[in-house]
């Protein structure tokens, strides 16, 4: 028997990693939890509504953990949970002094480390399970289950996640998470509704631009975070054939903060992917002083580096001073500052010495380490939550994502603002009449309720060009229609079919099964024998099926045949499709002449 489930309550303390940092207060039943602790101490203590029962850290980036030392000093009785790798990285950065607001007199708080994939009761009737989230070694997606209710309330918090694997971290483990269907999914939406090319293309563009600047004799400054992306790019540049086979000598200097992060990675070899461990058995993981390119930590004794300098993006002005002074000492040196959109400078470029800013050319290069809209929607559709909460993003980017029909038509989508409570009630729709009562009732009792809805029809005109043309029609219905138990099934895919029935226009929601089943031939009128179809490209190859579509891409699988849809207009775009399936945007394969 199902018990009444109280709503989950969420209070974002900070949702934008570039403005406040990330921290979320979550109430599940009688438990109060703090998800991440990324705000600076003064802002954190001002925003906290009370003392949490536990703190859960998703990964070791500063925008998620920088408030932990001060929090533990004030509330030492509150347990802190993270994966073993996250605990090692966070404590290691503190011991190296690479931490915003570092105080050597404060001891870094101890974590209660939990391995991936093992459920643990951290509080009475509250289960916690970590799953690999990609993005960074040790990063975890958090599954919380309140077993005080039947069925149990479930909430998934992804932290920073990546569906694609990196060199040092496997991607988000959707296989382990796909059967949960949580009540609430808190997911990072850093890239909003944008779509990016594959990671390998971005890497090649970056390598070509860095190499062209070095060949031109420029000193290249490249700020990177101390964990994650910094190690990824050092490993990329050290092994890339354009750098290893360059005709001129190339040097890559690594700033102290970033070098400390590299040393922490080397202590975690047992947790890193097997290809990385195999690489490290034959040569150093990052440093190289014999082969091309030479990768070395930058020390105060080194002269002004000629080559590529990988800087610490999280460093304050005191860490930049030695670099600024050496650049100012040689005014004839040509410099290039390479910026990535997702890497924010703790010391903004506007605060650099004015004589130096006038000599440095700044160039932005496209890059992403988070999920674009394609990967994010794939994750959401795998979970199928009742409530979708978009966090870790600029407010406008989060709102653009929330306005996508494929999300707002299927889920309760929220874009919370810091300091504003968000109540997430149980979204299960209960039918007013039980099945047993329907079976025993009369046909009159089983009929649909006599409800009618009145709305508005609005024509949408294309204003560009002359004369203007009709671009489409919008049908606006009252919000009460969504309270009907049949609404979720009707609007499941966000796609409708419209057809004339006499003088009436009938709208029908398309189900997911209809989008992937083979197209069926329309029945012929009674008494008329259909004329045989003329052979065509599509019928000769088995009809308008996915396996014969020019946008179907075969993928490796243990089954005989499997395909992925690459037609951007199709609702199945970037999803795995049935070879015998079909959709309205099918295009036949081109016939190649054998002559």
SVG drawing of the C-alpha trace seen along z (x, -y; Angstrom):
<svg xmlns="http://www.w3.org/2000/svg" viewBox="-25 -51 92 62">
<polyline fill="none" stroke="black" stroke-width="0.4" points="0.0,0.0 1.4,-3.4 1.9,-5.9 1.5,-9.6 4.8,-11.1 5.7,-14.6 7.2,-17.0 10.9,-17.4 12.1,-20.9 15.1,-22.5 16.9,-25.8 19.7,-26.7 22.4,-28.6 24.3,-29.2 23.6,-27.9 26.1,-29.7 29.7,-28.5 31.1,-31.7 29.2,-34.0 28.5,-32.4 29.7,-28.8 27.4,-25.8 25.6,-24.6 22.1,-23.2 20.0,-22.6 17.7,-19.6 15.0,-18.4 13.9,-14.8 11.3,-13.8 12.9,-14.6 16.5,-14.8 18.3,-18.0 21.2,-17.7 23.8,-20.0 24.7,-19.0 28.2,-20.5 29.8,-23.3 31.2,-25.6 30.4,-29.1 33.1,-31.2 32.7,-31.0 31.0,-34.4 28.4,-33.8 27.9,-30.2 27.1,-30.9 24.8,-33.8 22.8,-31.6 22.5,-28.4 19.0,-28.0 20.2,-25.8 22.7,-23.0 22.4,-20.1 22.5,-16.5 25.1,-15.7 27.2,-17.2 27.7,-15.4 30.4,-16.5 30.2,-15.6 33.8,-16.3 36.9,-18.3 36.6,-21.4 36.8,-24.6 33.3,-25.9 31.9,-22.8 34.2,-22.4 35.9,-25.7 33.7,-26.3 34.4,-22.9 37.3,-23.9 35.4,-26.8 32.1,-24.8 33.8,-21.9 35.5,-24.3 32.1,-25.7 30.2,-22.5 32.6,-19.6 29.8,-17.2 28.3,-17.2 29.6,-14.2 31.1,-14.9 30.6,-12.2 32.6,-11.9 34.3,-9.2 37.8,-8.2 39.4,-10.0 37.5,-13.2 38.6,-13.1 42.2,-12.5 42.2,-15.4 40.5,-17.9 42.8,-17.2 45.9,-17.1 45.2,-20.6 44.7,-22.0 48.0,-20.5 49.8,-22.0 48.3,-25.4 46.5,-25.6 43.2,-26.7 41.2,-30.0 41.6,-31.5 44.1,-28.9 45.0,-29.0 47.8,-26.8 46.5,-26.8 43.2,-25.1 43.3,-21.3 41.4,-20.0 38.2,-18.2 38.1,-14.4 35.7,-12.7 33.7,-9.6 34.7,-8.0 32.2,-5.7 33.1,-3.6 31.1,-3.8 28.0,-1.6 27.5,-0.6 24.4,-1.9 25.0,-3.0 22.5,-4.2 24.0,-7.5 21.0,-8.6 18.0,-6.6 16.0,-5.6 18.2,-7.5 20.3,-5.6 23.2,-7.2 24.8,-5.6 27.6,-7.1 27.9,-6.5 30.7,-7.5 29.8,-10.9 32.7,-11.5 34.2,-15.1 36.9,-14.5 38.4,-11.5 36.3,-10.7 33.3,-12.8 30.1,-11.1 26.4,-11.3 24.5,-11.0 21.4,-8.8 19.5,-9.6 16.6,-7.4 14.1,-8.1 12.8,-4.7 10.4,-6.2 7.8,-6.3 6.4,-3.6 7.5,-3.7 10.8,-5.3 11.4,-8.9 14.4,-9.2 16.6,-12.2 19.6,-12.2 22.1,-15.0 24.6,-14.8 27.1,-17.5 29.3,-18.3 28.9,-15.3 29.9,-14.3 28.4,-11.6 31.5,-11.4 34.6,-9.7 37.9,-11.6 41.4,-10.3 41.3,-10.2 37.6,-9.6 34.9,-7.3 31.7,-9.0 28.4,-9.1 27.3,-5.5 23.9,-5.5 23.7,-1.7 23.8,-1.6 21.3,-4.5 18.8,-4.0 16.3,-2.0 15.8,-4.4 13.4,-7.0 13.8,-9.4 11.3,-11.9 13.7,-14.7 16.8,-15.1 19.2,-17.9 21.4,-18.2 24.1,-20.6 23.2,-22.7 26.4,-24.6 26.1,-24.8 22.4,-25.6 20.8,-24.7 24.0,-24.9 25.3,-22.0 29.1,-21.4 31.2,-19.4 32.9,-16.2 35.7,-16.6 38.3,-15.3 37.6,-18.1 38.0,-20.7 41.3,-19.2 42.7,-19.3 41.7,-22.9 43.3,-23.8 46.6,-22.0 46.8,-23.7 46.3,-27.2 48.9,-26.6 51.4,-25.2 51.0,-28.1 51.6,-30.7 54.7,-28.8 56.1,-28.6 55.6,-32.4 57.9,-32.9 55.2,-34.0 55.0,-33.2 51.6,-31.6 49.9,-32.0 47.2,-29.3 45.2,-29.5 43.7,-26.2 42.1,-24.9 44.4,-23.0 42.3,-19.8 40.7,-18.1 41.1,-20.1 44.7,-21.1 45.8,-17.5 43.7,-16.5 45.4,-19.1 49.0,-18.4 48.5,-14.7 47.1,-15.6 49.9,-18.0 52.6,-15.6 51.4,-12.7 50.0,-14.6 51.9,-13.8 52.0,-17.5 54.0,-18.3 56.1,-15.1 57.1,-15.5 57.5,-19.3 60.7,-20.4 61.6,-23.0 62.2,-22.4 59.0,-22.9 58.8,-23.6 55.8,-23.4 56.1,-25.1 53.5,-24.3 52.7,-26.8 53.1,-25.7 49.4,-25.3 48.7,-23.2 51.9,-21.2 50.6,-20.3 47.4,-18.9 49.5,-16.8 51.5,-15.3 48.2,-14.4 47.1,-12.6 50.3,-10.5 49.4,-9.3 46.0,-8.1 47.2,-5.7 45.3,-2.7 42.0,-4.7 42.8,-5.9 41.7,-4.1 43.8,-1.1 45.3,-2.9 46.7,-5.7 48.2,-3.1 49.8,-1.3 51.2,-4.6 52.7,-5.4 54.6,-2.1 56.9,-3.2 57.3,-6.9 56.2,-9.7 52.6,-10.6 53.2,-14.4 56.8,-15.4 59.3,-15.0 62.9,-16.4 64.4,-14.2 61.8,-13.8 59.8,-16.3 57.9,-18.3 59.6,-19.0 57.2,-19.4 58.6,-20.9 57.2,-22.6 57.9,-26.3 60.1,-27.5 61.2,-30.9 64.8,-30.2 63.7,-29.6 64.2,-32.5 61.3,-33.9 59.8,-30.9 60.0,-30.8 57.2,-28.6 53.9,-27.5 53.1,-28.4 50.2,-26.6 49.0,-28.9 46.9,-28.4 43.5,-30.0 42.6,-29.8 45.6,-31.8 45.5,-35.2 47.6,-38.2 50.5,-37.1 50.9,-33.9 50.8,-35.9 53.4,-38.5 56.5,-36.5 55.1,-35.9 54.1,-39.5 57.5,-40.8 59.4,-38.6 57.1,-39.5 57.5,-43.3 61.3,-42.9 61.3,-42.0 58.9,-44.4 59.9,-43.2 58.4,-39.7 55.2,-39.0 52.6,-37.3 49.3,-35.5 46.7,-34.8 44.5,-31.8 41.1,-31.7 38.5,-29.0 34.9,-30.0 34.4,-27.7 37.7,-28.7 37.2,-31.8 40.3,-33.7 40.3,-34.2 42.5,-37.3 40.6,-38.9 42.5,-40.1 41.3,-43.7 43.3,-43.6 46.6,-42.8 49.2,-45.6 48.1,-48.1 51.5,-48.1 51.3,-44.3 47.6,-44.2 48.4,-46.5 51.1,-44.0 49.1,-40.8 46.7,-39.6 43.7,-37.7 42.1,-34.9 39.1,-32.8 39.0,-29.2 35.8,-27.0 35.9,-24.2 33.6,-22.3 34.0,-19.8 30.3,-19.5 27.2,-18.1 25.8,-19.9 22.0,-19.9 22.2,-16.5 23.9,-14.7 21.9,-16.4 18.5,-15.4 19.7,-11.9 20.5,-11.7 17.1,-13.3 15.2,-10.9 17.1,-8.0 16.1,-9.0 12.5,-10.2 12.2,-12.1 9.0,-13.8 10.8,-17.1 13.8,-18.3 15.9,-21.0 18.5,-22.8 21.4,-24.1 25.1,-25.0 24.4,-27.5 23.9,-31.1 20.2,-31.9 19.5,-32.8 21.2,-29.6 19.2,-27.5 15.9,-29.2 16.7,-28.6 17.1,-24.9 13.9,-24.8 12.0,-26.2 12.9,-23.3 9.6,-21.5 11.1,-18.1 11.7,-18.9 9.0,-21.3 6.3,-19.1 7.4,-16.0 8.7,-17.0 8.1,-19.6 11.1,-21.8 12.5,-24.3 15.3,-26.9 15.6,-27.9 17.3,-31.1 19.5,-31.3 17.7,-32.1 14.2,-31.0 12.6,-27.8 11.4,-25.3 8.8,-22.7 8.7,-19.6 5.5,-17.7 4.8,-14.1 4.1,-14.2 2.4,-10.8 -1.1,-11.2 -3.7,-9.1 -6.8,-8.0 -9.9,-8.8 -11.5,-5.4 -9.8,-2.2 -9.5,0.6 -11.6,3.0 -14.4,0.5 -14.3,0.0 -14.6,3.7 -17.6,3.9 -19.2,0.7 -21.6,0.1 -20.6,-1.3 -22.1,-4.6 -19.6,-4.7 -16.6,-3.9 -17.2,-6.6 -14.8,-9.5 -15.9,-12.5 -17.8,-15.1 -15.1,-17.8 -14.6,-20.3 -11.8,-22.8 -12.0,-26.1 -8.8,-27.7 -7.5,-30.2 -6.0,-29.8 -3.3,-32.2 -1.7,-32.5 2.1,-33.0 3.4,-35.1 6.8,-35.2 7.7,-38.9 10.9,-38.7 10.6,-39.4 7.7,-40.8 4.9,-39.9 4.8,-38.2 3.8,-34.6 1.9,-32.3 4.6,-30.3 2.3,-28.2 -0.5,-28.1 -0.4,-28.0 -3.3,-26.4 -3.5,-27.7 -5.3,-25.5 -6.0,-26.3 -3.7,-24.8 -6.5,-22.8 -6.2,-20.2 -2.9,-19.0 -4.6,-17.9 -6.4,-15.1 -4.7,-11.7 -4.4,-11.1 -2.3,-14.2 1.1,-12.6 0.4,-9.8 -1.0,-12.2 2.0,-14.6 4.6,-11.9 6.7,-12.6 5.8,-16.3 4.6,-15.5 1.0,-15.6 -0.8,-14.4 -3.4,-16.7 -6.0,-15.5 -9.4,-16.7 -12.4,-14.6 -15.3,-16.1 -15.4,-19.7 -13.5,-19.1 -9.8,-19.2 -8.6,-16.3 -5.4,-16.4 -3.8,-13.2 -0.6,-12.8 2.0,-10.4 3.3,-7.7 7.0,-6.6 6.0,-3.3 4.6,-5.0 7.8,-6.9 9.9,-3.7 7.5,-1.1 7.6,-0.5 5.2,-2.6 2.0,-0.6 0.2,-0.8 -3.1,-2.6 -6.1,-0.3 -7.7,-0.4 -11.4,-1.3 -13.8,1.6 -14.3,3.2 -11.2,1.6 -8.1,3.6 -5.0,1.5 -2.8,1.0 0.7,2.6 3.3,0.1 6.0,-0.8 9.5,0.2 11.4,-2.6 14.7,-3.0 13.1,-2.7 10.7,0.2 13.4,2.1 15.5,2.0 12.6,2.9 10.5,-0.3 11.0,-3.5 12.9,-1.8 15.7,-3.2 18.2,-0.6 17.7,-2.1 17.8,-5.8 20.8,-7.9 20.9,-9.3 21.2,-5.9 24.7,-5.2 25.6,-1.7 27.1,-1.3 29.1,1.5 27.0,3.8 26.8,7.4 23.5,7.7 23.4,8.3 22.4,4.8 22.0,1.5 21.8,-2.0 21.9,-5.6 19.8,-8.4 21.8,-11.4 18.8,-13.3 18.6,-16.5 14.9,-17.0 13.9,-13.6 12.6,-13.1 15.0,-10.1 18.1,-12.3 21.2,-10.8 19.2,-7.9 19.6,-4.2 16.8,-3.1 15.3,0.2 16.5,1.1 12.9,1.9 11.7,-1.4 10.5,-4.5 10.0,-8.2 8.5,-11.1 11.9,-12.4 13.2,-9.3 15.4,-9.9 16.4,-6.9 20.1,-6.0 21.7,-7.2 22.2,-4.6 25.8,-4.3 26.3,-3.2 28.3,0.0 29.8,-1.2"/>
</svg>
